[in-house]
């Protein structure tokens, strides 16, 4: 078992070798205490994520951590049972029978599974149901895969357009340090005893998403002088300073009175003769081209400091030319966003259709020939 590769149960129901899907985002144990062998054909249930779909039949031999429990049976068809349990997942039955241990997770262990009442048709019927669902869901999965490919193509097209109009232009380049201001926000302190009227909303690093600003109701205390120092105005460009999303940026379309920003956010305030939208597109171009990774380097805790941000190059163009390019990219990216929204909606409908089909078949509402 020492040479076995790690098998993972994913929330979409696939149980496969981790390398077949992704390697990032996992915590690997230094000592694999309690790891168990998984054989191809085993039913695998993730104790913490089972209530959210991490249940399926393994397509590979390997090993898995003690957080999963696995089963073999000569008395029932495990593919049918996996579909049945996933239908129970979609209906919320598994989450209701498990013990909640953290947000977006639950404890669905062997004892919880043993309490679940399952209706088993005759074994040949189980096999027929599993075969039918294999065929039907594979067609849906193929369509979902095509939509994912289309989304990737659209995203790549958007990135190429931005890079072509900004960082790949044949032009004299200058540095962001020539902007009116490049600075970090205020450090958020956990306990502060002040007049609650002095608490204001603030933009967090997590608020800055690839193509938009997602605000929440997080608040921090600021004096009037600090609020003036950390104010946010239309055309300001905000950049994520650290964490997994360092280098993400967004431009503000309007003033944001009584809002501040935290110390993991860099505010770039352009000169009056610069277009904030153009600067934002330049930063996005650097982000997708990998220049920001090069500037950050191989630090243990990578971060784009305000000093490093000042060194980001931007084409030295007239204000009118910047505005022309920004208007053109706004039009192109808006069109791509509309198409990507349609792709996401269609994919959501297919996922819902897949779940409904499984539920209808395993519960007998839809007969299988």
C-alpha positions in Angstrom: 0.0 0.0 0.0 3.0 2.4 0.5 3.3 2.7 -3.3 -0.4 3.3 -3.8 -1.5 6.7 -5.1 -4.1 8.7 -3.3 -7.7 8.3 -4.2 -10.1 11.2 -3.6 -13.9 11.4 -3.5 -14.9 14.7 -5.1 -18.2 16.5 -4.6 -19.4 15.9 -8.1 -19.4 12.2 -7.3 -16.3 11.1 -9.1 -13.9 8.9 -7.1 -10.5 8.7 -8.8 -6.8 9.1 -8.3 -6.1 12.7 -7.2 -3.7 13.2 -10.1 -6.5 12.7 -12.5 -8.3 15.8 -11.3 -6.1 18.3 -9.4 -3.2 18.3 -7.0 -3.6 21.8 -5.4 -5.7 22.6 -2.5 -5.1 19.5 -0.5 -3.2 18.9 2.8 -1.0 15.9 2.6 -0.3 13.9 5.8 3.4 13.6 6.8 2.5 10.1 8.2 -0.2 8.2 6.5 -1.7 6.8 9.8 -4.9 4.9 9.2 -4.8 5.1 5.4 -6.7 2.3 3.7 -6.5 0.5 0.4 -9.2 1.3 -2.1 -9.9 -1.1 -4.9 -11.5 -0.2 -8.2 -15.2 -0.8 -7.8 -15.4 0.1 -4.1 -18.1 2.4 -3.0 -16.4 5.3 -1.3 -18.1 7.9 1.0 -16.3 11.0 2.3 -17.3 11.4 5.9 -17.2 15.2 5.9 -18.2 16.0 2.3 -20.6 13.0 1.7 -23.6 15.3 2.5 -22.5 17.5 -0.4 -22.0 14.8 -3.1 -18.6 13.2 -2.3 -20.0 9.7 -2.8 -19.2 7.4 -5.7 -17.6 4.2 -7.0 -13.8 4.3 -7.4 -12.5 3.9 -10.9 -9.0 3.2 -9.7 -6.9 1.2 -7.1 -5.2 3.4 -4.6 -5.3 4.5 -1.0 -7.4 7.0 1.0 -7.3 8.7 4.3 -9.4 7.6 7.3 -11.8 10.4 6.5 -13.5 8.2 3.9 -15.2 4.8 4.4 -15.4 2.2 1.7 -17.6 -0.8 1.0 -17.8 -3.9 -1.2 -20.9 -6.1 -1.6 -22.1 -9.2 -3.4 -25.7 -8.5 -2.3 -26.3 -5.2 -4.1 -25.1 -3.2 -7.0 -22.7 -0.5 -5.7 -23.2 1.7 -8.8 -26.9 1.8 -8.0 -26.3 2.5 -4.4 -24.0 5.4 -5.3 -26.7 6.9 -7.5 -29.2 6.4 -4.7 -27.1 8.1 -2.1 -26.4 11.0 -4.4 -30.1 11.4 -4.9 -30.4 11.4 -1.1 -27.7 14.0 -1.0 -29.5 16.3 -3.5 -32.7 15.9 -1.4 -30.8 16.9 1.8 -31.4 13.5 3.5 -27.7 12.8 4.1 -27.0 16.3 5.5 -30.0 15.9 7.8 -28.7 12.5 9.1 -25.1 13.7 9.5 -23.6 15.8 12.3 -22.6 19.3 11.2 -19.0 20.0 12.1 -18.1 23.1 10.0 -19.5 25.3 7.3 -20.3 23.5 4.1 -19.4 20.1 5.6 -21.0 17.4 7.7 -20.1 14.2 9.5 -21.6 11.4 7.5 -19.8 8.4 9.0 -20.5 4.6 9.0 -23.0 5.0 11.9 -24.9 7.7 10.0 -25.0 5.5 6.9 -26.3 2.5 8.9 -29.3 4.6 10.0 -30.3 5.5 6.5 -33.2 3.5 5.2 -32.6 2.5 1.6 -35.1 0.9 -0.7 -33.4 -1.9 -2.8 -35.2 -3.3 -5.9 -34.1 -6.7 -7.2 -30.5 -6.9 -8.1 -31.1 -7.1 -11.9 -33.2 -4.0 -11.6 -30.4 -2.3 -9.7 -28.0 -3.1 -12.6 -30.5 -1.9 -15.2 -30.9 1.4 -13.3 -27.2 1.9 -12.9 -26.5 1.1 -16.6 -29.3 3.5 -17.7 -28.0 6.3 -15.5 -24.5 5.7 -16.7 -25.6 6.2 -20.3 -27.8 9.2 -19.6 -25.5 11.1 -17.2 -22.5 10.5 -19.4 -24.3 12.4 -22.2 -25.1 15.2 -19.8 -21.5 15.2 -18.5 -20.2 15.5 -22.0 -22.4 18.5 -22.7 -21.2 20.1 -19.4 -17.6 19.4 -20.4 -18.2 21.2 -23.7 -19.6 24.2 -21.8 -16.5 24.2 -19.5 -14.3 24.2 -22.6 -16.3 27.1 -24.1 -15.9 29.0 -20.9 -12.2 28.4 -20.9 -12.0 29.6 -24.5 -14.0 32.7 -23.8 -11.8 33.5 -20.7 -8.6 32.9 -22.8 -10.0 35.2 -25.5 -10.7 37.9 -22.9 -7.2 37.6 -21.5 -5.6 37.7 -24.9 -7.6 40.8 -25.9 -6.5 42.6 -22.7 -2.9 41.7 -23.0 -2.8 42.7 -26.7 -4.2 46.1 -26.0 -2.0 46.7 -22.9 1.2 44.9 -21.9 1.9 43.6 -25.5 1.6 47.0 -27.2 4.5 48.5 -29.0 4.9 51.7 -26.9 7.2 53.5 -24.5 6.4 52.1 -21.0 6.3 54.0 -17.7 5.7 52.9 -14.1 2.7 52.9 -11.8 4.9 54.9 -9.4 4.0 58.0 -11.5 0.4 57.6 -10.4 -0.9 60.2 -7.9 -0.9 57.6 -5.1 -0.1 53.9 -4.6 -0.8 52.8 -1.0 -2.0 50.1 1.3 -5.1 50.3 3.5 -5.5 50.2 7.2 -4.8 47.2 9.4 -8.0 45.7 10.8 -7.8 45.3 14.5 -10.0 42.7 16.3 -11.1 44.6 19.4 -11.5 48.4 19.4 -13.6 50.4 21.8 -14.7 53.5 20.1 -17.9 55.3 19.2 -19.8 52.9 17.0 -20.7 55.8 14.7 -17.0 55.8 13.7 -17.2 52.3 12.3 -17.2 52.2 8.5 -17.5 49.5 5.9 -14.3 48.5 4.1 -13.2 46.6 1.1 -11.4 43.4 1.9 -9.0 41.4 -0.4 -11.7 38.8 -0.7 -14.1 41.5 -2.1 -11.9 41.9 -5.2 -12.9 39.2 -7.6 -11.4 38.7 -11.2 -14.1 40.8 -12.9 -16.0 42.6 -10.2 -16.3 43.8 -6.7 -18.3 41.7 -4.2 -18.9 43.8 -1.1 -20.1 42.6 2.4 -20.9 44.2 5.7 -17.5 43.9 7.4 -16.7 47.1 9.4 -13.7 48.7 11.0 -13.1 51.7 13.1 -11.7 54.8 11.5 -11.1 58.3 12.7 -12.1 61.2 10.4 -8.5 61.7 9.4 -8.1 58.0 8.6 -11.3 57.9 6.6 -9.9 60.9 4.6 -6.6 59.0 4.1 -8.2 55.7 3.1 -11.1 57.0 1.1 -12.2 55.5 -2.2 -13.1 57.4 -5.3 -14.3 56.7 -8.8 -11.4 55.6 -11.1 -9.3 54.2 -8.2 -7.8 50.8 -9.0 -7.8 48.3 -6.1 -5.3 45.4 -6.2 -5.1 42.4 -3.9 -1.8 42.6 -2.0 -1.4 39.0 -0.6 -2.9 35.6 -0.3 -3.8 33.2 -3.1 -5.3 36.0 -5.2 -2.5 38.6 -5.1 -2.5 40.7 -8.2 -6.3 40.6 -8.8 -7.6 44.1 -9.5 -10.8 46.1 -10.0 -11.5 49.7 -11.0 -14.2 51.7 -9.1 -16.9 53.1 -11.2 -18.2 55.5 -8.6 -17.1 57.3 -5.4 -17.6 55.1 -2.3 -18.3 57.6 0.6 -17.8 56.3 4.1 -15.9 53.3 2.9 -12.3 52.4 3.6 -10.0 49.5 2.6 -7.9 47.1 4.5 -4.1 46.6 4.5 -4.2 43.6 2.2 -5.5 45.9 -0.6 -3.5 48.4 -2.6 -5.2 51.5 -3.8 -3.8 53.0 -7.0 -5.1 56.5 -7.6 -4.4 57.7 -11.2 -3.3 61.1 -12.2 -6.0 63.3 -13.8 -4.4 62.6 -17.2 -4.7 58.8 -16.7 -7.7 56.6 -17.2 -8.3 54.3 -14.3 -10.0 51.7 -16.5 -6.9 51.6 -18.7 -4.6 51.1 -15.7 -6.9 48.3 -14.4 -6.7 46.6 -17.8 -2.9 46.9 -17.7 -2.7 45.2 -14.3 -5.1 42.5 -15.5 -2.8 42.0 -18.5 0.2 41.6 -16.2 -1.8 39.2 -14.0 -2.7 36.8 -16.8 0.7 37.1 -18.4 2.5 36.1 -15.2 4.5 39.3 -14.8 3.1 39.8 -11.3 4.3 36.3 -10.3 7.8 37.2 -11.5 7.8 40.5 -9.6 6.6 38.8 -6.4 9.3 36.1 -6.8 9.6 32.9 -4.8 8.8 34.3 -1.3 7.5 31.9 1.3 4.4 34.1 1.7 4.0 35.7 -1.7 2.7 39.3 -1.7 2.6 42.2 -4.1 3.7 45.0 -1.9 2.8 48.6 -2.7 6.5 49.2 -3.6 6.4 46.3 -6.1 3.1 47.6 -7.4 4.7 50.9 -8.2 7.2 49.1 -10.5 4.5 47.6 -12.7 5.0 49.0 -16.2 2.2 50.6 -18.2 2.2 52.0 -21.8 2.9 55.7 -21.8 -0.1 56.8 -23.9 -2.2 60.0 -24.1 -5.3 60.2 -22.0 -7.5 60.1 -25.2 -5.7 56.9 -26.4 -6.1 55.3 -23.0 -9.8 56.1 -23.0 -10.2 54.7 -26.5 -8.5 51.4 -25.6 -10.5 51.2 -22.3 -13.8 51.8 -24.2 -12.9 49.1 -26.7 -12.0 46.6 -24.0 -15.1 47.5 -22.0 -17.2 46.6 -25.1 -15.4 43.3 -25.8 -15.3 42.1 -22.2 -19.0 43.0 -21.7 -19.9 40.9 -24.7 -17.8 38.0 -23.3 -19.3 38.4 -19.9 -22.8 38.1 -21.4 -21.8 34.9 -23.2 -20.1 33.4 -20.1 -23.3 34.2 -18.1 -25.3 32.2 -20.6 -22.8 29.3 -20.5 -23.0 29.3 -16.7 -26.8 29.3 -16.8 -27.0 26.5 -19.3 -24.5 24.5 -17.2 -26.6 25.0 -14.1 -29.7 23.8 -15.9 -27.8 20.6 -17.0 -26.6 20.0 -13.4 -30.1 20.3 -12.2 -31.4 18.0 -14.9 -28.8 15.4 -14.0 -29.8 15.5 -10.3 -33.5 15.3 -11.1 -33.0 12.4 -13.5 -31.1 10.4 -10.9 -33.7 11.1 -8.3 -36.6 10.2 -10.6 -35.0 6.9 -11.6 -33.7 5.6 -8.3 -37.1 6.4 -6.6 -39.1 4.7 -9.3 -40.8 7.8 -10.5 -39.3 7.1 -13.9 -39.3 3.6 -15.2 -36.3 2.1 -16.9 -36.8 -0.4 -19.7 
